[in-house]
């Protein structure tokens, strides 16, 4: 994976002005077998993100991908998320069909944000009919099997794995998004689509079921951590190139950025281990990840400020690679309900201490 990082980053820079999808990057990941890694071992994968013990390896993979391209990392994380949900809540036959599709080149994603007309579903015998559409659909023109949410007649959310072809009614951009342009965040009209009931994944309410709903946020933190890695590298490299690395104020910024990056890694790792701990209290899992989410956001914002102050106006020049990474990271950090998340986590841990999950994986000492 490390051998292709420079090529992945070069594509991200080249694609950004036109907000183009990272087609070569996704093809590279598929060729390396990366898109199959989250599949269970019994389905030809490595179980990274779907089986116990795979969290440290998946964290490293997502971090590397985010370092090269946050947009590509976002797409890969969405793929992993969808695979996990299908294998966790779907049946054996659904997992078998999913594995066949992925080994043949399928790309998954999770499309949960409704458009102006929310997605609703009705079931008639063995058919599911959809109305409405989805917004903020990463990979709008390229995800082949989005896992969507739809509201049933009882008002409860259901998950549906929707195979889409070239005839999809989708646009590749919501318009005006300044960061994460390469993630192809658009809209998709699903009105009038009919599917087999075999496309229904799990039971009513599974998508929002805790701790799974909150716990998966650690994967996005891992991608963001990769972006922080790249910013810290670029800050040091560009200060050295200007012979400014000996300035005590610049050294302070470098040190503070390194501290923030390591803090983000600490919390991301802790969240990943908590998410993979089957015997941990579900509330402890969800709220540990929620605390980590806010800690990683704070660390990333700290790094962004240090890079901007350290490099000055050059950090805002579009031909400087740091400009895109800053813009992408700032956009990627905008996850929903941060204030509510912190209030819930603080309330949960007011009367108890956060757990201390540990890994026995090599390279992750306790």
Buried (B, 14 or more C-beta within 10 A) or exposed (E): BEEBBEEBBBBBBEBBEEBBBBEBBBEBBBEEEBBBBBBBEEBBBBBBBBBEEBBBBBBBBBBBBBBBBBBBBBBBBBBBBBBBBBBBBBEEEBBEBBBEBBBEEBBBBBBBBBBEEBBBBEEEEEEBBBBBBBBBBBBBBBBBBBBBBBBBEEEBBBBBBBEBEEEBEBBBBBEEBEBBBBBBBBBBBBBEBEBEEBBBBBEBEBBEEEBBEBBBBBBBBBBBBBBBBBBBEBBBEBBEEEEBBEBEEBBEBBEBBBBBBEBBBBBBBBBBBBBBBEEBBEBBBBBBBBBBBBBBBBBBBBBBBBBBEBBEEBBEEEEBBBBBBBBBBBBBBEBEEBEEBBEBBEEBBEEEEBBEBEBEBEEBEE
